[in-house]
Amino acid sequence: MSSLKQRLAEHGFVSDEDFGYPLQCLLSAPVDHLRCLNLEGDSGDRRRTAFAYALGHALGHEHVLYHEFTDPPPPPPVRIEPVDEPDKPPGEPPADALDRIMAEACALSEGEPTFLILDQLHQARFQIHIRLAEFIRDGIWRYGELALKGHRRNLLVVLISDEPLYHTLKLMAFSLWLGRHEPSEQAVTPGMLGLADNARPMLDALKAVFDTLDVHPTLEEYRRVVHDLHVNVNTAAELRQSIYGWVEGVDRTHLMSAYLDQVMGSQWPVFRAYLGLSPEPEPVPPWRRIGDAG
């Protein structure tokens, strides 16, 4: 059976980090409420959404449902009932998008594993946070006169918010940090990329550039940049483009800064030597050019 890391990659989330232990904690905990995962991370980082979606499929859930909280829609137009039906009882107000997705999650969880992602929770009214806390605690979503029950064994809820969770929700959720700027626990070696030992100085030079950019590429991102070095790169400007093209989280302003020019200039001879390019000619001093002209 493939590892969790491999299954996540198959569903669109690539990372060198091993999430097996935190997921084991979440899934094995003896809880008396619905299981809930709180994904924390850099504000506005959609990697959490990609991770949640991939995780639902990687865990083998039959149903992966998604709801995003956005600015509240305008109120529906007022309906005027015909005056000739005075005895007709008023119906339930139309269900909003949240009630519909919660009803679907509860219904599906009665028979099959269901994975519910609630994204951008910080944009929801605080009343929604209270309702969600009650739902996680009791497993019952209340809407009007309806009470819909989520199956405690089959339903797993994931919360994504750019702001701290409501205290009661936080107490019932297992929190996992998912950020871009987490350095790998293991240094990238030539063997990990299928390279000979003579590639080590080149990898050290790449790491110096990545450290300057404050990025920590995955092994797959390293592979793509190194492939370009072997096949496409002839100049420092081309290497810079490859880094921007393949490595997530690179700040372009920083990439084009004068400081990175200095770092790239100091490391470029290492790349040239590795690629077998001839050394660049030394610049001719101005006094020599003047003397030659005379």
C-alpha positions in Angstrom: 0.0 0.0 0.0 1.3 3.4 -0.9 2.3 5.9 1.9 0.1 8.8 2.9 2.6 11.2 1.3 2.3 9.3 -2.0 -1.5 9.3 -1.9 -1.6 13.0 -1.1 0.6 13.6 -4.2 -1.7 11.5 -6.3 -4.5 13.9 -5.4 -2.6 17.1 -6.0 -0.7 18.0 -2.8 3.1 17.5 -3.0 5.1 17.9 0.2 8.2 16.4 1.7 6.6 16.5 5.2 5.2 13.3 6.7 1.7 13.9 8.0 1.2 10.3 9.2 1.7 11.1 12.9 -0.7 14.0 13.3 -3.3 12.1 11.3 -2.9 9.1 13.5 -3.5 11.3 16.6 -6.6 12.7 15.0 -8.1 9.4 13.9 -7.2 7.4 17.0 -8.3 9.8 19.7 -11.1 8.6 22.0 -13.6 11.4 21.5 -17.3 11.7 22.3 -18.0 14.2 19.5 -17.5 14.4 15.7 -13.8 14.3 14.7 -12.6 17.7 13.6 -9.3 18.9 12.0 -8.4 22.6 12.3 -5.9 23.5 9.5 -3.8 26.5 10.5 -1.2 28.2 8.4 -0.2 31.4 6.6 -3.1 33.8 6.1 -4.6 33.5 2.6 -2.5 30.4 1.8 -4.7 28.1 -0.3 -2.3 25.2 0.3 -4.5 24.3 3.2 -7.5 23.9 0.9 -5.4 21.8 -1.5 -4.2 19.7 1.4 -7.7 19.2 2.8 -9.1 18.1 -0.6 -6.2 15.7 -1.2 -6.5 14.3 2.3 -10.1 13.4 2.0 -9.4 11.3 -1.1 -6.1 9.9 0.3 -7.9 8.6 3.4 -10.4 6.8 1.1 -13.5 8.7 2.0 -16.4 8.0 -0.4 -17.6 11.6 -0.4 -15.5 14.8 -0.1 -17.8 17.8 0.3 -16.6 21.5 0.2 -18.2 24.7 1.3 -16.6 28.2 1.3 -17.9 31.0 3.3 -18.0 34.2 1.3 -19.6 37.6 1.7 -23.3 37.1 2.6 -25.6 37.2 -0.5 -28.2 39.9 -0.8 -31.5 39.0 0.9 -34.0 37.2 -1.3 -36.8 39.3 -2.8 -40.0 39.5 -0.7 -42.7 37.1 -1.9 -46.3 38.2 -1.7 -48.6 35.2 -1.2 -51.9 35.2 -3.1 -54.7 36.5 -0.9 -57.1 33.7 -1.9 -55.1 31.1 0.2 -55.4 32.4 3.7 -55.3 29.0 5.3 -52.1 27.8 3.7 -49.4 27.4 6.4 -46.2 29.3 5.8 -43.4 27.0 4.5 -39.8 26.8 5.7 -37.6 29.6 4.4 -35.4 28.4 1.6 -32.3 26.6 2.8 -29.0 28.5 2.3 -25.8 27.0 0.9 -24.5 26.0 4.3 -27.7 24.2 5.4 -27.7 22.3 2.1 -24.1 21.1 2.4 -24.6 20.2 6.1 -27.8 18.3 5.3 -25.9 16.4 2.5 -23.0 15.6 4.8 -25.3 14.2 7.5 -27.3 12.1 5.0 -24.2 10.6 3.3 -22.5 9.9 6.6 -25.3 7.6 7.6 -24.1 5.0 5.1 -20.5 5.9 4.0 -17.4 7.7 5.1 -17.8 11.4 4.4 -15.2 14.2 4.5 -16.6 17.8 5.0 -14.3 20.8 4.3 -15.5 24.2 5.6 -13.2 26.9 4.2 -12.7 30.6 4.9 -14.5 30.2 8.2 -13.3 33.7 9.3 -15.8 35.2 6.9 -18.8 33.5 8.6 -21.0 35.3 11.1 -20.2 34.4 14.7 -23.6 32.8 15.0 -22.4 30.2 12.5 -19.3 29.5 14.7 -21.7 28.7 17.6 -23.9 26.5 15.4 -20.8 24.6 14.2 -19.6 24.1 17.7 -22.9 22.6 18.7 -22.8 20.4 15.6 -19.3 19.1 16.4 -20.3 18.5 20.0 -23.7 16.8 19.5 -23.5 15.6 15.9 -26.8 17.3 15.1 -27.3 20.2 12.6 -30.5 22.1 13.4 -32.3 24.0 10.7 -35.8 25.4 11.4 -37.7 22.5 12.8 -35.3 19.9 11.3 -32.6 18.1 13.2 -30.1 16.3 11.0 -27.7 13.9 12.5 -24.1 13.3 11.3 -22.7 9.8 11.9 -19.9 10.0 14.5 -17.8 7.2 13.0 -18.2 8.2 9.4 -18.1 12.0 9.3 -14.9 14.0 9.6 -15.0 17.8 9.5 -12.1 20.0 8.4 -12.1 23.7 9.4 -9.9 26.4 7.6 -9.8 29.9 8.9 -7.4 32.8 8.6 -8.3 33.9 12.1 -8.2 31.9 15.4 -11.2 29.5 15.9 -14.0 30.2 18.3 -12.7 28.8 21.7 -15.3 26.0 22.0 -14.6 24.8 18.4 -10.8 24.9 19.1 -11.2 22.7 22.1 -12.8 19.9 20.0 -10.5 20.1 17.0 -7.0 18.7 16.4 -4.9 21.5 15.0 -2.3 21.0 12.3 0.0 23.8 11.0 0.5 23.9 7.3 2.9 26.6 6.1 5.1 27.3 3.2 8.2 28.2 5.2 8.9 24.9 7.0 12.5 23.7 6.3 12.9 20.1 5.5 14.2 17.9 8.3 16.7 16.3 5.9 19.2 18.0 3.6 18.8 17.2 -0.1 21.7 15.0 -1.2 22.8 14.0 -4.8 21.6 10.4 -4.2 18.0 11.6 -3.4 18.0 13.2 -6.9 19.7 10.3 -8.7 22.9 12.4 -9.2 26.6 11.6 -8.8 28.6 12.9 -5.8 30.0 15.7 -8.0 26.6 17.4 -7.9 27.0 18.2 -4.2 28.6 21.7 -4.7 25.9 22.5 -7.2 23.2 21.6 -4.7 25.0 23.6 -2.0 24.9 26.6 -4.4 21.2 26.1 -5.1 20.5 25.9 -1.3 22.4 29.2 -0.9 20.1 30.8 -3.4 17.0 29.3 -1.9 18.0 30.4 1.6 18.4 33.9 0.3 14.9 33.7 -1.1 13.6 32.3 2.1 12.0 29.3 0.4 12.3 25.6 1.1 11.5 23.6 -2.1 10.1 20.1 -2.0 12.2 17.3 -3.5 10.0 17.4 -6.6 10.7 21.2 -7.0 14.5 20.4 -6.6 14.2 17.8 -9.4 12.5 20.2 -11.8 15.1 23.0 -11.2 18.0 20.5 -11.6 16.5 19.2 -14.8 16.5 22.7 -16.2 20.1 23.1 -15.1 21.0 19.9 -17.1 18.9 20.7 -20.2 18.0 24.3 -20.5 20.0 26.7 -18.3 22.9 28.6 -19.9 22.8 31.9 -18.0 22.1 33.1 -14.5 19.0 34.9 -15.8 17.7 31.6 -17.1 18.3 29.8 -13.8 16.4 32.6 -12.1 13.5 32.1 -14.4 13.5 28.3 -13.7 13.5 28.9 -10.0 10.5 31.3 -10.3 8.8 28.9 -12.7 9.1 25.7 -10.6 9.4 26.7 -6.9 6.3 27.7 -5.0 6.4 30.8 -2.8 9.2 32.8 -4.5 8.7 36.5 -4.1 9.5 38.0 -7.5 10.6 41.4 -6.1 13.2 39.6 -3.9 14.2 37.3 -6.9 15.0 40.4 -9.0 16.7 42.3 -6.2 20.3 43.6 -6.2 21.1 41.5 -3.2 20.1 38.3 -5.0 22.3 39.5 -7.9 25.2 39.4 -5.5 24.3 35.9 -4.3 23.7 34.6 -7.8 27.0 36.2 -8.9 29.0 34.4 -6.2 27.3 31.0 -6.9 27.1 31.2 -10.7 30.7 30.0 -11.2 29.8 26.8 -9.2 26.9 26.2 -11.6 29.1 26.8 -14.7 31.7 24.4 -13.4 29.1 21.7 -12.8 27.6 22.2 -16.3 31.1 22.2 -17.9 30.7 25.7 -19.3 33.9 27.6 -20.0 34.7 30.3 -17.5 33.4 33.7 -18.3 36.2 36.1 -19.4 37.4 38.6 -16.9 36.2 42.2 -17.6 38.8 44.4 -19.1 39.7 47.4 -16.8 38.9 50.8 -18.2 42.6 51.9 -18.2 43.5 48.9 -20.4 40.8 49.8 -22.9 42.1 53.4 -23.0 45.7 52.2 -23.4 44.8 49.8 -26.2 42.9 52.5 -28.0 46.0 54.7 -27.9 
